[in-house]
């Protein structure tokens, strides 16, 4: 299966390549974080809101193809309970809160926490075995896990599990959730993710890979890839072949 993966958006427009090449893929998966742009990129919150409106229309035009995941920057607008939890740990825009919250609520049916295709797990930040043990996951298979994760936003207890943040991100939990885990929690984990006794390949974003060039400009670094995971938060779209677990950067020309 060919999947166009769109890492953290934050108002950026690289996702449009998926709209241009929609007939060349089987699925399009947005990894989340549609709002809260970075000031150094010159994108305003209003720009991000207008950008999201286009993403929303794209998702509704291709409902069988487009998957939209929630990220840690989306949940404060998605849930008042989560916003109360996230006061100290998540950058969000109070002045635009009501507008963005309305947009997300109006499109609630579009969003998921997790998605699976060909035994590849997609979440915003990745799942660690440590986090799944800490929330007492009962999943006996990968589809069971996806169902379990997608139920979390529906209860306050589930939202608290999603708000688990490790010391890698300034929190105090032993492990970050699937919307908060730092890539170091997964790359350096003693054991890759296993569910029901089977190893799971996963794709996620959340940890921006950016470096300064020789002129002091911030440029995107390469993705982090292992046989078990791909962290693709590089401000770029990717084409993923689930059969080979190989990725290719998609660049506008």
ABEGO torsion letter per residue (X at the ends): XBBBBBBBAGGBAAAAAAAAAAAABABBBBAEGABGBBAAAGBBAAAAAAAAAAAAAAAAABAAABBBBBBAAAAAAABAAAAAAAAAABBBBAAAAAAAAAAAAAAAAABBABBBBGGBBBBAAEBBAAAAAAAGBABABAAAAAAAAAAAAABAAAAAAAABBBAAAGBABABBBAAABBAAAAAABABBBBBGGBBBBBBBBGBBBBBBBAAGBBBBBBBBBBAABBBABAGBBBBBBAAAGBBBBBBBX
